[in-house]
Amino acid sequence: MYELEKLGYHSIFEKPTHSNYRMGRVATHSNGIYKILSPQGEFHSQCSGKFYHQVEESRDLPCVGDWVLFEPLLNEGKGIIHKVLQRHSLLSRHGAGEKKAEQLMAANVDIVFLVNGLNEFNLRRMERYLVQVYESGATPIFILTKRDLCEDVEAKVKAVEEIAWGVPILVIDTRNDSMEPIKGYLSPGKTGALIGSSGVGKSTLINRLIGEDIQKTQGIREVDAKGRHTTTHRELFLLPDGGVLIDTPGMRELQLWSGEESANETFQDILTLSQNCKFRDCHHEQEPGCAIKQAIENRQLTKERYNSYQKLQRETKFLDLKDKYGTHHATRIQVKDIRKKKK
């Protein structure tokens, strides 16, 4: 039996009105079967036929972290899902392959911990993670692991601070350090999620926070000092001191499912600089009085960060165009726009 408050329920969520249904939270999902945690117990459930046939797109289906209304089947430990309650955040990405498909990762998350290994440091990947979190509506927090394998921790923390203005940064040895800094963000009623590349130590963090080896972990490869990927599915865990944490599989590649607005939030420093350009429609290429070019020359802005900004701008703009016009027409618009800027 699970109290709704311990599952992360609070007043912002929709309250059920149907007397024959119960409310619960999706903990896992595999092959159309959803494990639901509720005050009535655990139920392995499927969507009702009516609900399934009313679904218009993938995001209408339940995912881990969702609150749902379901009908328990007595004495069977099974249930039928009839409705997904309104979400207040949704973490997703573009599915693998060229086909337009959104992959849901976690719903109703308050905080997303962006886990990155200091021994495999990649600022450009961290920028992409930030865009993803801002799009979801959750609050980002960086966790930098593998401190014992890094000789210039302070320099790397400073580098992250420069790309993530105002975002908290925690530097943690996942096997030996106290977990209190992380627990401080996961008070009762709060839901966090862990995302990051394969082998950065997410499973070890889960085990330390729960206090038992509930997630499989594997050691560091001696050849390249990288962790081995172990998590293969999304799962919601209840922490002993309150709070909820959702673990996600490691991502070798992050294709965004977002628009320009979220990318702009990640690169506020560049947007602020661009306001000082001489011309309002400055392309930051050959125009005189360009504040971006001046900032790069003065080493106020790195060329790598600006290139990353341009790449993400093109990618997120294409996603917006593709959603509006389709892939073929979006490609034509973007090519035309690139040619226009080169003139």
C-alpha positions as CSV (number, residue, x, y, z in Angstrom):
1,M,0.0,0.0,0.0
2,Y,1.3,3.5,-0.9
3,E,0.1,6.8,0.4
4,L,-0.4,9.3,-2.5
5,E,1.8,11.9,-0.8
6,K,4.7,9.4,-0.6
7,L,4.2,8.8,-4.4
8,G,4.8,12.5,-5.0
9,Y,1.2,13.7,-5.1
10,H,0.5,17.3,-4.2
11,S,-2.2,19.9,-4.7
12,I,-1.3,21.0,-8.3
13,F,-2.4,17.6,-9.7
14,E,-5.9,16.9,-10.9
15,K,-8.2,15.1,-8.5
16,P,-10.2,12.1,-9.7
17,T,-14.0,12.5,-10.0
18,H,-15.0,9.0,-11.2
19,S,-16.1,7.0,-8.1
20,N,-15.4,3.6,-9.7
21,Y,-11.8,4.4,-10.6
22,R,-8.7,4.6,-8.4
23,M,-5.7,6.9,-8.7
24,G,-2.1,5.7,-8.9
25,R,1.3,6.5,-10.4
26,V,3.1,4.6,-13.1
27,A,6.3,3.1,-11.8
28,T,7.4,1.0,-14.9
29,H,6.3,0.3,-18.4
30,S,7.2,-2.6,-20.6
31,N,5.4,-4.1,-23.7
32,G,2.2,-2.3,-23.0
33,I,2.1,-3.3,-19.3
34,Y,2.2,-0.6,-16.7
35,K,3.1,-1.2,-13.0
36,I,0.9,1.2,-11.0
37,L,1.6,2.1,-7.4
38,S,-1.5,3.1,-5.5
39,P,-3.1,3.2,-2.0
40,Q,-4.7,-0.1,-3.0
41,G,-1.4,-1.8,-3.8
42,E,0.5,-2.6,-6.9
43,F,-1.3,-3.4,-10.2
44,H,0.0,-4.5,-13.5
45,S,-2.3,-2.7,-15.9
46,Q,-3.1,-2.2,-19.5
47,C,-4.9,0.7,-21.3
48,S,-8.6,0.1,-21.9
49,G,-9.6,-0.5,-25.5
50,K,-11.6,2.7,-25.6
51,F,-8.7,4.8,-24.2
52,Y,-6.2,3.2,-26.5
53,H,-8.2,3.9,-29.7
54,Q,-8.8,7.5,-28.6
55,V,-5.1,8.2,-28.5
56,E,-3.9,10.5,-31.3
57,E,-0.2,10.6,-30.6
58,S,2.4,8.8,-28.5
59,R,2.5,11.4,-25.8
60,D,-1.2,10.7,-25.0
61,L,-0.2,7.3,-23.7
62,P,1.0,6.8,-20.1
63,C,4.7,6.9,-19.2
64,V,6.7,6.5,-16.0
65,G,5.8,9.2,-13.5
66,D,2.2,9.7,-14.9
67,W,-0.8,9.8,-12.6
68,V,-3.5,7.7,-14.0
69,L,-7.1,6.6,-13.2
70,F,-7.4,2.9,-13.3
71,E,-10.0,0.2,-12.5
72,P,-8.5,-2.6,-10.3
73,L,-9.5,-6.1,-11.2
74,L,-10.3,-7.8,-7.8
75,N,-8.0,-10.5,-6.5
76,E,-5.9,-10.5,-9.7
77,G,-3.3,-7.7,-9.0
78,K,-4.2,-6.4,-12.4
79,G,-6.0,-3.2,-13.6
80,I,-7.4,-1.3,-16.6
81,I,-6.1,2.3,-17.2
82,H,-8.9,4.7,-18.3
83,K,-7.2,8.1,-18.2
84,V,-3.9,9.9,-17.9
85,L,-4.3,12.9,-15.6
86,Q,-2.9,16.2,-16.7
87,R,0.9,16.5,-16.5
88,H,2.8,19.4,-15.1
89,S,6.0,18.5,-16.8
90,L,7.2,15.9,-19.4
91,L,10.7,14.9,-20.2
92,S,11.1,13.5,-23.7
93,R,13.4,13.2,-26.7
94,H,13.3,12.4,-30.4
95,G,13.2,8.6,-30.9
96,A,16.1,6.8,-32.6
97,G,16.1,6.9,-36.4
98,E,14.9,9.4,-39.0
99,K,11.2,8.8,-38.5
100,K,9.5,11.6,-36.5
101,A,8.7,9.9,-33.1
102,E,8.7,11.3,-29.6
103,Q,10.1,9.0,-26.9
104,L,8.6,9.8,-23.5
105,M,11.1,9.5,-20.6
106,A,9.4,10.7,-17.4
107,A,6.3,12.7,-16.4
108,N,5.6,15.0,-13.5
109,V,9.2,15.6,-12.6
110,D,10.1,18.6,-10.5
111,I,13.9,18.3,-10.7
112,V,16.2,16.7,-13.4
113,F,19.7,15.7,-12.3
114,L,22.0,15.9,-15.2
115,V,24.7,13.3,-14.4
116,N,28.0,13.7,-16.2
117,G,31.4,12.0,-15.5
118,L,34.4,14.3,-15.0
119,N,36.5,11.7,-16.7
120,E,34.5,11.9,-19.9
121,F,33.8,15.6,-20.0
122,N,31.7,17.0,-22.8
123,L,30.3,20.6,-22.5
124,R,28.4,20.4,-25.8
125,R,26.5,17.4,-24.6
126,M,25.7,19.2,-21.3
127,E,24.2,22.1,-23.3
128,R,21.9,19.7,-25.2
129,Y,20.8,18.2,-21.9
130,L,19.9,21.6,-20.6
131,V,17.8,22.4,-23.7
132,Q,16.0,19.1,-23.1
133,V,15.2,19.9,-19.4
134,Y,14.1,23.5,-20.0
135,E,11.7,22.1,-22.6
136,S,10.3,19.7,-20.1
137,G,9.3,22.3,-17.5
138,A,11.5,20.8,-14.8
139,T,14.4,22.4,-12.9
140,P,17.9,21.3,-13.9
141,I,20.7,20.4,-11.5
142,F,24.2,19.1,-12.6
143,I,25.8,16.2,-10.8
144,L,29.5,15.7,-11.8
145,T,30.7,12.3,-10.9
146,K,34.1,10.4,-11.1
147,R,35.9,13.1,-9.2
148,D,38.6,10.6,-8.2
149,L,39.4,10.2,-11.9
150,C,39.8,13.9,-12.6
151,E,42.9,16.1,-12.0
152,D,41.3,19.5,-12.8
153,V,38.0,19.4,-11.0
154,E,37.8,23.2,-10.3
155,A,38.5,24.1,-13.9
156,K,35.8,21.8,-15.2
157,V,33.2,23.1,-12.6
158,K,34.0,26.6,-13.8
159,A,33.5,25.6,-17.4
160,V,30.0,24.1,-16.5
161,E,29.1,27.3,-14.6
162,E,29.9,29.3,-17.7
163,I,27.4,27.4,-19.9
164,A,24.7,26.9,-17.2
165,W,24.0,30.2,-15.6
166,G,22.4,29.8,-12.1
167,V,22.1,26.0,-12.4
168,P,23.3,24.3,-9.2
169,I,26.3,22.0,-9.6
170,L,27.1,19.1,-7.3
171,V,30.5,17.3,-7.5
172,I,30.2,13.8,-6.0
173,D,32.2,10.6,-5.7
174,T,29.1,8.3,-6.0
175,R,30.7,5.5,-4.0
176,N,32.1,7.4,-1.0
177,D,30.6,10.9,-0.6
178,S,27.5,11.7,1.4
179,M,24.2,11.8,-0.5
180,E,22.8,14.6,1.6
181,P,23.4,17.3,-1.0
182,I,21.1,15.3,-3.4
183,K,18.6,14.4,-0.8
184,G,18.2,18.1,0.1
185,Y,16.5,18.5,-3.3
186,L,14.2,15.5,-2.9
187,S,11.9,16.4,0.1
188,P,8.6,14.5,0.5
189,G,6.3,15.3,-2.5
190,K,9.2,16.1,-4.8
191,T,10.0,14.0,-7.8
192,G,13.5,13.9,-9.4
193,A,14.8,12.2,-12.5
194,L,18.3,11.1,-13.4
195,I,19.5,11.4,-17.0
196,G,23.0,11.1,-18.5
197,S,25.2,9.1,-20.8
198,S,25.9,5.4,-20.2
199,G,28.2,4.5,-17.4
200,V,28.3,7.8,-15.5
201,G,27.2,6.3,-12.2
202,K,23.4,6.8,-12.1
203,S,22.7,3.2,-10.8
204,T,25.2,3.7,-8.0
205,L,23.5,7.0,-7.1
206,I,20.2,5.2,-6.9
207,N,21.6,2.5,-4.7
208,R,23.2,5.0,-2.3
209,L,20.0,7.1,-2.1
210,I,17.8,4.1,-1.4
211,G,20.3,2.4,0.9
212,E,20.4,-1.0,-0.8
213,D,21.7,-2.5,-4.1
214,I,18.4,-2.3,-6.0
215,Q,20.0,-1.4,-9.3
216,K,22.7,-3.5,-10.9
217,T,26.1,-1.8,-11.3
218,Q,29.3,-2.7,-13.1
219,G,32.8,-1.5,-12.4
220,I,35.0,0.8,-14.4
221,R,36.7,-0.6,-17.5
222,E,40.5,-0.4,-16.9
223,V,41.1,0.3,-20.6
224,D,39.4,3.7,-20.8
225,A,38.2,4.4,-17.2
226,K,34.5,4.4,-18.4
227,G,31.6,2.9,-16.6
228,R,29.6,0.1,-18.1
229,H,26.0,0.8,-19.0
230,T,23.5,-1.3,-16.9
231,T,20.1,0.5,-16.7
232,T,17.9,-0.7,-19.6
233,H,14.5,0.7,-18.6
234,R,12.8,3.6,-16.8
235,E,11.7,3.0,-13.2
236,L,10.3,5.1,-10.4
237,F,11.7,4.6,-6.9
238,L,10.5,5.7,-3.5
239,L,13.2,7.1,-1.3
240,P,13.3,6.1,2.5
241,D,13.3,9.7,3.7
242,G,10.6,10.9,1.3
243,G,10.8,12.0,-2.3
244,V,10.6,10.1,-5.5
245,L,13.4,9.4,-8.1
246,I,13.1,8.1,-11.7
247,D,16.0,6.4,-13.3
248,T,16.4,6.4,-17.1
249,P,18.6,4.3,-19.4
250,G,21.9,5.9,-20.4
251,M,21.8,7.9,-23.6
252,R,24.6,7.5,-26.2
253,E,22.9,10.1,-28.4
254,L,20.4,12.9,-27.6
255,Q,18.2,14.0,-30.4
256,L,16.1,16.9,-29.1
257,W,12.3,17.1,-29.2
258,S,12.0,20.8,-28.6
259,G,11.7,24.3,-30.1
260,E,13.8,27.4,-30.3
261,E,12.5,28.9,-27.0
262,S,14.1,26.2,-24.9
263,A,17.4,26.5,-26.8
264,N,17.4,30.3,-26.2
265,E,17.0,29.7,-22.4
266,T,20.2,27.6,-22.4
267,F,22.1,30.3,-24.3
268,Q,21.0,33.4,-22.5
269,D,24.5,34.8,-22.5
270,I,24.6,34.8,-26.3
271,L,21.2,36.4,-26.6
272,T,22.2,39.1,-24.2
273,L,25.4,39.8,-26.2
274,S,23.4,39.9,-29.5
275,Q,21.3,42.8,-28.2
276,N,24.4,45.0,-28.4
277,C,24.9,44.3,-32.1
278,K,24.8,47.5,-34.3
279,F,22.2,46.0,-36.6
280,R,19.0,44.4,-35.3
281,D,19.0,41.7,-37.9
282,C,22.7,40.9,-37.5
283,H,23.7,37.4,-38.6
284,H,26.9,37.6,-36.6
285,E,29.0,36.8,-39.7
286,Q,30.4,39.8,-41.8
287,E,28.3,42.7,-40.4
288,P,30.2,45.6,-38.8
289,G,29.5,46.3,-35.1
290,C,28.7,42.7,-34.3
291,A,28.8,42.1,-30.5
292,I,29.1,38.4,-30.9
293,K,32.2,38.6,-33.1
294,Q,33.7,41.1,-30.7
295,A,33.0,38.9,-27.7
296,I,34.8,35.9,-29.4
297,E,37.8,38.1,-30.2
298,N,37.9,39.3,-26.6
299,R,37.6,35.7,-25.3
300,Q,34.4,36.7,-23.5
301,L,32.7,34.0,-25.5
302,T,34.3,30.8,-26.9
303,K,34.0,29.9,-30.6
304,E,33.0,26.4,-29.6
305,R,30.0,27.6,-27.5
306,Y,28.8,29.9,-30.3
307,N,29.1,27.1,-32.8
308,S,27.1,24.8,-30.5
309,Y,24.5,27.6,-30.2
310,Q,24.2,27.8,-33.9
311,K,23.9,24.1,-34.3
312,L,21.2,23.8,-31.7
313,Q,19.3,26.8,-33.2
314,R,19.3,25.1,-36.6
315,E,18.2,21.8,-35.1
316,T,15.4,23.2,-33.0
317,K,14.2,25.5,-35.7
318,F,14.0,22.5,-38.1
319,L,12.0,20.6,-35.5
320,D,9.5,23.4,-35.3
321,L,9.3,23.7,-39.1
322,K,8.9,19.9,-39.5
323,D,6.1,19.8,-36.9
324,K,4.3,22.6,-38.9
325,Y,5.0,21.7,-42.5
326,G,6.5,18.2,-42.7
327,T,10.0,17.0,-43.3
328,H,10.3,17.8,-47.0
329,H,9.0,21.4,-46.8
330,A,11.0,22.1,-43.6
331,T,14.2,21.0,-45.3
332,R,13.5,23.3,-48.3
333,I,12.8,26.3,-46.0
334,Q,16.0,25.7,-44.0
335,V,18.2,25.4,-47.1
336,K,16.7,28.6,-48.5
337,D,17.4,30.3,-45.2
338,I,21.0,29.2,-45.1
339,R,21.6,30.4,-48.7
340,K,20.0,33.8,-47.9
341,K,22.4,34.3,-44.9
342,K,25.4,33.5,-47.1
343,K,24.6,36.3,-49.6
